[in-house]
Structure formats: C-alpha cells, structure tokens
Amino acid sequence: MTCNYDDKTVEAVAFHIESIIKLLGENPSREGLVKTPIRAAKALYYMTNGYRSSVDEAVNGAIFSHQGSGMIVVKDIEFYSQCEHHILPFFGKISIGYIPDGKMLGLSKMARIVEVFARRLQVQERLTAQVVEEVMRVTGAKGVIARCEAQHLCMKMRGVEKQESSTATIEMKGVFESDTTLVEQFNSML
C-alpha cells in the first residue's frame, strides 16, 4: 500500500508527539530524539492509511467472470494493525474463502482489502467482519468466510502480559452460515 504523506497533517501530529515526549519526562532535543516526532508522525500516518483508501480503489476493477462453483481460498495473508484501545500493534494472518456466483476477484485484491481495514485503529473482531462484508459486496459471492489469528501487544507488553497468547476470530456470511460442510471444507483447506 503506497502512502502519499500530507505534510501539514504529519507536521501537526509531530508537534503533538513532541509534546507527549516532554510530558513523559524526556527531552525531545536529545540527540537520539531530535527527529523522532516527525518519524513517529510519518509512521502513524502510514499505519492509518486505511482511512484514506477504499475497497473500491483497492479492488480497482479486478473482478472477472468465473463459471466455477468451487471454493476459492487465499490463505495466510499477513497484516499489521493498531489496537484502537491502546494504539499498540496487533498482527497476524487472515485466510479468506468464498463461493463465487459468476464472478471472481483477483487474488492480490484480497490482500489489498485486508490492508484497507488493517491500516486503521481497529479491533480484530471488526477487522474480520469488515473483510467478509466487503468481499461479499464486491464479488456478489454465494458466501464468504474468514479466519483471523493475531497477537496483540496490548496483552503482551502491558496489562496481563501474557506472552504466548493469541486470538482467533471467524466470521461468515451467506451459504457458510447454513452449510457446516462448507465450513469444514474451508477449515480443512487451511
């Protein structure tokens, strides 16, 4: 995902980051921190690029006729996001399956859809649901399912500090909601 920085926004965020550094008791003029506010502002801008992109832009018309009826699965799409509660990273992999109904989506576009939602302040449960909803919308599929597994730094480096924990979420729409054999087939493909 490319990122065209808005200099005015980046400078405003950098100003606030410099203030935060001071509030935490550090000197932002110290050698190692002089450029930190601008670097951190650019990083935050990049990591929230999903607010400035859309699924339709990400898909870019890559929807094609498809007469097949078998499940299409894209496995282990890695993602990086920011927990909306603590603005700490969570990261993992999401696998998406769908049953086409005359149309298929270019495979790389699945990863691009994930990026649109992962690059926002987010929770894993909503991320999984948004991906399913949008794949269903753009493909007109008979059904869509996604399984997401992630590690959350808000659980690892603060609070309960559970280093080996991970969270799995699953979301489904359409034929997956009523056909357990399709869910089993999806799980076996993973």
C-alpha positions in Angstrom: 0.0 0.0 0.0 1.5 3.3 -1.0 1.3 6.3 1.2 1.3 9.9 0.0 2.0 11.9 3.1 0.0 15.1 3.8 2.9 17.3 5.1 0.5 19.6 7.1 -1.1 16.6 8.9 2.3 15.0 9.5 3.7 18.2 11.0 0.7 18.7 13.3 0.9 15.1 14.5 4.7 15.6 15.1 4.0 18.7 17.2 1.8 16.6 19.4 4.2 13.7 19.6 6.9 16.2 20.7 4.6 17.4 23.5 3.9 13.8 24.6 7.7 13.1 24.7 8.0 16.1 27.0 5.1 15.1 29.2 6.6 11.6 29.6 9.7 13.3 31.1 12.1 13.1 28.2 14.0 15.8 26.3 12.9 15.8 22.6 16.0 17.9 21.9 18.3 15.0 23.0 20.4 13.7 20.1 18.5 10.4 19.6 15.1 12.1 19.8 15.6 15.2 17.6 13.9 13.6 14.6 11.6 11.2 16.5 8.5 13.3 16.4 8.5 13.6 12.6 9.5 9.9 12.1 6.8 8.8 14.5 4.2 11.1 12.8 5.0 9.6 9.4 4.8 6.1 10.9 1.4 6.8 12.4 0.2 8.3 9.2 1.4 5.3 7.2 -0.1 2.8 9.7 -3.5 4.5 9.5 -3.5 4.8 5.7 -6.7 2.7 5.6 -8.7 5.9 6.5 -7.5 7.4 3.2 -8.2 4.5 1.0 -11.3 2.5 0.0 -12.1 -1.1 -1.0 -13.2 0.0 -4.5 -9.8 1.7 -5.1 -8.0 -1.4 -3.8 -10.0 -3.7 -6.0 -9.5 -1.4 -9.0 -12.0 -3.3 -11.2 -10.2 -6.7 -10.8 -13.4 -8.7 -10.9 -13.7 -11.3 -13.6 -16.3 -13.7 -15.0 -16.0 -17.2 -13.5 -18.1 -20.2 -14.2 -16.7 -22.4 -11.5 -18.6 -23.1 -8.3 -15.8 -24.4 -6.1 -14.5 -22.6 -3.1 -11.6 -20.1 -3.6 -9.3 -19.6 -0.6 -6.5 -17.2 -0.1 -4.5 -18.3 3.0 -2.3 -16.6 5.5 -2.5 -13.0 4.4 -0.3 -11.3 6.9 -1.4 -8.0 8.4 -0.4 -5.3 10.9 -2.8 -3.1 12.7 -3.2 -0.9 15.7 -5.4 -1.7 18.6 -8.0 1.1 19.0 -7.9 0.8 22.8 -4.2 1.4 23.4 -2.8 2.3 20.0 -0.4 -0.7 20.2 0.2 -3.1 17.4 -1.6 -6.3 16.8 -0.6 -8.6 13.9 -1.3 -11.9 12.4 -2.7 -13.7 9.4 -6.2 -13.9 7.9 -7.4 -16.6 5.5 -10.5 -15.8 3.3 -12.7 -18.2 1.4 -15.6 -17.6 -0.9 -18.0 -19.5 -3.1 -18.3 -17.5 -6.4 -21.5 -16.7 -8.1 -20.4 -15.9 -11.6 -17.6 -13.6 -10.6 -14.1 -13.9 -9.0 -11.8 -11.4 -7.5 -8.1 -11.0 -8.5 -6.2 -12.9 -5.8 -3.9 -10.0 -4.8 -7.1 -7.9 -4.2 -7.9 -10.0 -1.2 -4.7 -8.8 0.5 -5.5 -5.2 -0.5 -8.9 -5.4 1.0 -7.4 -6.7 4.3 -4.9 -3.7 4.2 -7.7 -1.2 3.9 -9.2 -2.3 7.2 -6.0 -3.3 9.0 -4.4 0.1 8.4 -6.9 1.8 10.8 -7.3 1.9 14.5 -9.1 -1.4 14.9 -10.1 -4.4 16.9 -9.6 -7.9 15.4 -13.3 -8.9 15.6 -14.3 -5.9 13.5 -11.4 -6.4 11.1 -12.6 -9.9 10.4 -16.2 -8.9 9.9 -15.3 -5.9 7.6 -13.2 -8.1 5.4 -16.0 -10.7 5.0 -18.6 -8.0 4.4 -16.6 -6.3 1.7 -15.5 -9.4 -0.1 -19.2 -10.4 -0.2 -20.2 -7.0 -1.5 -17.6 -6.7 -4.3 -17.8 -10.3 -5.5 -21.6 -10.9 -5.1 -20.4 -14.4 -3.8 -22.8 -17.0 -2.5 -20.9 -17.0 0.7 -17.7 -15.7 2.3 -15.8 -16.9 5.4 -12.6 -15.6 7.1 -10.5 -16.9 9.9 -8.1 -14.5 11.6 -5.4 -15.2 14.2 -3.4 -12.4 15.7 -1.1 -11.5 18.6 -1.8 -8.3 20.5 1.0 -6.3 22.1 -1.6 -4.7 24.4 -1.8 -8.1 26.0 1.9 -8.9 25.8 3.7 -5.7 26.9 1.1 -4.2 29.3 -1.9 -5.3 31.4 -1.9 -9.1 31.8 1.4 -9.5 30.0 0.7 -13.0 28.5 3.4 -13.6 26.0 2.1 -16.7 24.4 -1.5 -15.6 23.9 -3.1 -15.2 20.5 -6.7 -14.5 19.5 -8.7 -16.3 16.7 -11.8 -14.9 15.1 -14.0 -16.3 12.5 -16.8 -14.6 10.5 -19.0 -15.9 7.8 -21.9 -14.8 5.5 -24.2 -16.4 3.0 -24.1 -20.2 2.4 -21.4 -20.7 5.1 -23.9 -19.7 7.8 -26.2 -22.7 7.0 -23.9 -25.3 5.5 -21.5 -26.8 8.0 -19.8 -29.0 5.3 -18.6 -25.8 3.6 -17.2 -24.5 6.9 -15.4 -27.9 7.4 -14.1 -27.8 3.8 -12.7 -24.3 4.5 -11.1 -25.4 7.7 -9.6 -28.5 6.0 -8.0 -26.2 3.3 -6.3 -24.2 6.0 
